[in-house]
């Protein structure tokens, strides 16, 4: 059963604030889930909430099954922080300040998670 829950590490590439593959942090997923649930009257946000909830459950299952060690998890988060900061710069440079703020907020959440 546990082998069914192997999920990629969110390598990223294009800068899309809605790309669920880029959500690798438990704390970021919880924040995104809360935001999606607050806007659940929008069918797209309700779908996003379900998708994030599933991704969060998969992450938790990976940890419970021993498929994801703390070391690997921390490395994924460190990489994602760097990528999100680069995405924020690119978005800001492209005039998309709203996206830049989303990426910076996520990076800050992940930095706080690593500090705890």
N, C-alpha and C positions, 0 to 999 in steps of 0.2 A: 504493500500500500504506500509506504513512504517514498518509494522510487518514483511514484507518479507525480510528485510535487517538486521536482527539480525545476527551478526558475532561473532564467538568465540574470546577469549582474547589472543590467541597465547600461550598456555600453554607450548609448547615445549616438549623436551624429548631428542631425538637424536640430535646430533649437525650437522645440514645440512644447509649450508649457502644459499641454494636455496629454502628452505622451506618457502613458502609464508605465511603459518599460523603463522610464527614467526615475521612477519612484522605487528606491531601494531601502530607504530608512523607515523603520517602524514609526518613529515620531512624525515624519513627514506624511506618511500614509494616513496616520490618525488625524493630522491637521487637515489634510485634503478631504478625508472622509467627512469630517465635521462640516467643512465648507460646502461640500456637495449636499449633505443632508439638510443644511439650512436653506438650500435653494431647491429642494426636492420637488416643488410644484412644477418646475421645468422638467419635462420628460428626459431631456439629455442629461441633466444633473442627477436625476434619479437613477438612470442607467450607469452614470459614472460612479455614483455611490456604491451600487452593487458590484461593479468591477473592482473598485478599490477595496471593498470589504473582502472579496474573494482573494485578491492579491495579498492582503494582510493576513488572512487565514492561511494561505499557502506559505508565507514567510514563517509564521508561527509553527506550522507543521514541519517545515524544514528544520527548524531549531529543535523541536521536540523529538524528531526522528534522528537527530544527530547528523543530518545532511549538510547543515550550515553551522560551522564553528564560529565562535566569537571573533577569531582572528580574521577569517574570510569576510565576515560581516563588516568588521571595522575597516578593512581594506576597501570594500565596495563603497562604503560611506565616504572615505577619504577621497577616492577617485571621483565620486559623484559631486563632492563639494567643489573640487577643482573644475569639473565640467560645467557645473551650474554657474560658477563665477565667470567662466569664459562665455557661457551663454548669455549671462547678464550684460557683459560688455558688448557682445555682438548685437543683442537686442537694443541696448541703449544707443549704440552707434548707428543702428538702423532706424532710430526714431521711435522704437516701441518701448517706451518707458514703463508701461504697465507690465509687460512681460519681464523686463529687467528686474522690476521689484519682486515679482513672483520668484524668479530664480534666486535673488539675493535673500529673500525670506526663507526659502527652503535651505539654502546654504547655512544660514544662521541657526535654523532649527537643528540641522545635522551637527554643526559645531557644538551646540549645547548638549546634544545627545552624547557625543563623544566625550565631553568634559564630565559627564555624570558618572 
